[in-house]
Amino acid sequence: MRTAGSSHCERNREAHEHPPCRQRKNNLSNAYLIGHLTVKDAAKWAEYRSRVPATLEPWGAELVFRGNRLVVLAGEHPHADVVVIRFPNQAAIDGWHSSAAYQALIPLRQQAADVVLLAYEA
């Protein structure tokens, strides 16, 4: 019997092969890297951005979005831009961040922008 507001996946919590359920289960283990940033040197930032995707690919990561701040609705937030990257899990974020390929880009990133990187599980 279907209850109001419940989905097939919620009603059938046992393991099964229904693709949307499998997708939802897999999404629960994703980890997200959120970067808050303020660009200092646009040319260097463009170079950094062009080189990052090759470092993400081996870790199964994908860009979710990049954006520019419209307004701070509450509190203080000094950075103008944001980037969100989805990884399969926290171990993939850790592996990517410590990889030789990404570590080689950090000096360029530091010259190009002030960046705060945060990892979240969702």
N, C-alpha and C positions, 0 to 999 in steps of 0.2 A: 504494500500500500504506500502510495506517495504521500509524504507529508509536505505541507506548505513550506516553501523556501528550501527544501532539501534537494540536492542533486543526486543523480545516479551514483556518483562517487561517494557521497556522504552516506547513502543508504546501504551501500555494498562495500563495507570497509575491509572485507577479506581480500586477500591477494587475488587478483584476476587480471586478464589480459586486455581489458577494455582500453583502447589507446588514450582517450582523454584522462582516464584515471591514472594510467601509467605516467602520462605527461605531468599531471598535477603532482603525483608522488615525486617524480624526478625534480620538478621545480622547487619543491620544499627543501631540497638539499643544496640549492644554488647558493653561491656567495657572490656578493656584489662589491666591487671596488668603486668608491665614490671619491672623485678628486675635486676639491674646491681650489680654484686657482685665479691668480691675477697675472696677466701677461706683462712682462717687462720689456721683452724684445720680440717683436712680431715675426721677424725673419727667422730667428732661432727657434721660436715656438712652432712655426710652420715646418721647419726641418725636423724637429722632435716629433711632431704629430705624424709626419710622413714615415717615420722610421718605427714607431711603436707597433703598428699592426703586425709586422713580421715577428715581433717578440711575443705577441699574444696567441698567434695561431697554434703553436705547439701545445698550448695549455688549454685548448678548447674554449677560449674566451671570445666574447663578441661584444662589440660596442652596442649599448642600449640607446644612449643619446648623449649629445653635447648640447649645452644651452648657455644662454646669457641671462643673468639675473634681471628680473623685471623690477622687483621691489622686495624689501625685507618687511614682512608683515608683523613680526614680533622679535624682540631681541636685537642683537648686533651680529652682523656677518660682513666681514671685510672683503670677501672675494667676489669678483664679478662673474666668473664663469664656473661651470660644473661639467664633469664628465662622469658617466656611469657605465661600467663594464661588467658584464655577467660572466662568472666563471662557474665551472661545474661544482666546485666546493672550495673550502678554505685552503686545503692543501695545494690546489692549483694556483691560488693567489700567491701563497708563500713561495711555491716553486718558480712562478713567473718573476716575482719581485727579486728573488735571490739569483736568478739565472744570469749567466755571463752576458747574454744578449741584452737584457734590460739594464743590468748594472753599468754596462758601457754607455748607456744613454743618460744616466743620472747627471753627470756633469753638464751636459747640454740642457737638460731640463732645469737645473738650478740656475743656469745663466738666462734661460728663456722666461721663467715664470716663478712666482712664489706659489708653492703647491702644498696642500695638505691632502694626504691620501688616507682614507678610512676603509676598513673592510667590514661588511655586514653579512649576516646569514639571513636568508629569507625563505 
